[in-house]
Amino acid sequence: MDTSLTSTALHREPTLRFMLSHPAHTVSLGFGAGLVPVAPGTWGALLGLFIARWLQPAWGDTAYFTVLAGAFLIGIWAAQVTGEALGKSDHSAIVWDETVAMALVAGMFPDSLREQAIMFLVFRLFDIWKPGPIGWVDRRVKGGLGVMLDDLVAACLGLFLAAVVIRLW
């Protein structure tokens, strides 16, 4: 029997009971955002946007970005544990990667809902399309680190694109 994470024999769909059965599942499923049946990654990214709009102004840059670094590291562990339990390393219900990456992107534009909304669209496009280095990371880096890292790369490419556009205009 194939025991790899991609085995369909081991693949299962998460439920609320599953999410609440382990702290890693609660985190990696975005506190429930990943359980939304349509576009869970988008819901996870919306959670990240909400977090940025709410916490970044209250905490300031140093605390906010320090907590995001911790959330990224916790996400590696949570995505690994949940991926193993679901039988699929990067299950679509695992949305903490989108949450943290979007919180990073939105935190770079704390005063502009318009720019945050544009970056939300750019980030989701990059995350879904996976051009260049995003796709490379997605294909080659596995486990919890791979789940978190491809979204971080998508966020960085989105921020790079934003910087170029801002500089040119």
C-alpha positions in Angstrom: 0.0 0.0 0.0 1.3 3.5 -0.9 1.8 5.5 2.3 2.9 8.7 0.7 1.1 11.9 1.5 -0.4 12.0 -2.0 -2.0 8.6 -1.7 -5.7 8.8 -2.4 -6.3 5.9 0.0 -5.2 8.2 2.9 -6.8 11.4 1.6 -9.6 12.7 3.7 -11.6 15.9 3.9 -11.4 18.1 7.0 -14.4 18.8 9.2 -15.0 21.1 12.1 -14.4 18.1 14.5 -11.1 17.4 12.7 -10.1 21.1 13.0 -10.8 21.2 16.7 -9.0 17.9 17.4 -5.5 19.4 17.3 -4.1 22.9 17.7 -2.1 22.4 14.4 -5.3 21.7 12.5 -7.0 24.8 14.0 -4.0 27.0 12.9 -3.4 25.5 9.5 -7.1 25.6 8.6 -7.1 29.3 9.4 -9.4 29.0 12.4 -12.1 27.7 10.1 -11.5 29.7 6.9 -10.1 26.6 5.2 -13.4 24.8 5.9 -15.3 27.1 3.5 -16.2 24.9 0.6 -15.7 27.5 -2.2 -12.2 29.1 -2.6 -10.8 28.4 0.8 -7.5 30.0 -0.1 -9.2 33.3 -0.9 -11.0 33.1 2.5 -7.6 32.4 4.2 -6.2 35.5 2.4 -9.2 37.6 3.5 -8.4 36.5 7.0 -4.8 37.8 6.5 -6.2 41.1 5.2 -8.5 41.4 8.2 -5.6 40.6 10.6 -3.4 43.3 8.9 -6.2 45.9 9.0 -6.8 45.2 12.7 -3.5 44.4 14.3 -0.8 46.3 12.4 -2.0 49.8 13.3 -2.6 48.7 16.9 0.8 46.9 17.4 3.1 49.0 15.2 5.6 47.6 12.7 8.1 45.9 14.9 5.7 43.8 16.9 3.4 43.1 14.0 6.2 41.8 11.7 7.8 39.9 14.5 4.5 38.1 15.2 4.2 37.4 11.5 7.6 35.7 11.5 6.5 33.6 14.4 3.2 32.8 12.6 5.2 31.7 9.6 7.3 29.3 11.7 4.3 27.9 13.5 2.6 27.5 10.1 5.4 25.2 8.9 4.7 22.9 11.8 0.9 23.2 11.6 0.8 22.6 7.8 3.1 19.5 8.2 1.0 18.0 11.0 -2.3 18.7 9.2 -1.0 17.6 5.8 0.1 14.3 7.2 -3.3 13.8 9.0 -5.2 14.6 5.8 -3.0 12.5 3.6 -2.2 15.4 1.3 0.7 17.7 1.9 -0.8 20.9 0.5 -4.6 20.2 0.9 -6.7 23.1 -0.2 -8.2 23.5 3.3 -4.7 24.4 4.6 -4.9 28.2 4.3 -2.6 29.5 7.0 0.0 30.0 4.3 -2.4 32.4 2.4 -3.3 34.1 5.7 0.3 34.8 6.8 1.4 35.9 3.3 -1.5 38.2 2.8 -1.0 39.7 6.3 2.6 40.4 5.3 1.5 42.1 2.0 -1.3 44.1 3.6 1.0 45.1 6.5 3.2 46.9 4.0 0.3 49.2 3.1 -1.2 49.9 6.5 -2.9 53.2 5.5 -4.5 52.3 2.2 -7.4 49.9 1.8 -7.2 50.6 -2.0 -3.6 49.4 -2.2 -4.3 46.5 0.1 -7.2 45.4 -2.2 -5.0 45.7 -5.3 -2.3 43.6 -3.5 -4.9 41.1 -2.5 -5.8 40.5 -6.1 -2.1 40.4 -7.2 -1.2 38.0 -4.4 -4.1 35.7 -5.2 -3.3 35.7 -8.9 0.3 34.8 -8.2 -0.7 32.2 -5.7 -3.0 30.5 -8.1 -1.0 30.9 -11.3 2.4 30.2 -9.6 4.7 31.9 -12.2 8.5 31.4 -12.1 10.0 31.0 -8.7 6.6 30.4 -7.0 6.1 27.3 -9.2 9.6 26.2 -8.7 9.2 26.3 -4.9 5.8 24.7 -5.1 7.2 21.7 -7.1 10.5 21.2 -5.2 10.0 22.2 -1.6 7.7 19.7 0.2 6.0 19.4 3.5 5.1 22.2 5.8 8.0 24.4 4.7 6.9 24.0 1.0 3.3 24.9 1.9 4.3 28.1 3.6 7.2 29.1 1.4 5.5 29.2 -2.0 3.0 31.7 -0.6 5.8 33.8 0.9 7.5 33.9 -2.5 4.1 34.9 -4.1 3.8 37.7 -1.5 7.4 38.9 -2.2 6.9 38.9 -6.0 3.7 40.9 -5.5 5.5 43.4 -3.3 8.3 43.7 -5.9 5.7 44.3 -8.6 4.0 46.9 -6.4 7.4 48.6 -5.8 8.1 48.8 -9.5 4.7 50.2 -10.3 4.9 52.8 -7.5 8.4 53.8 -8.6 7.4 54.2 -12.2 4.3 56.2 -11.4 
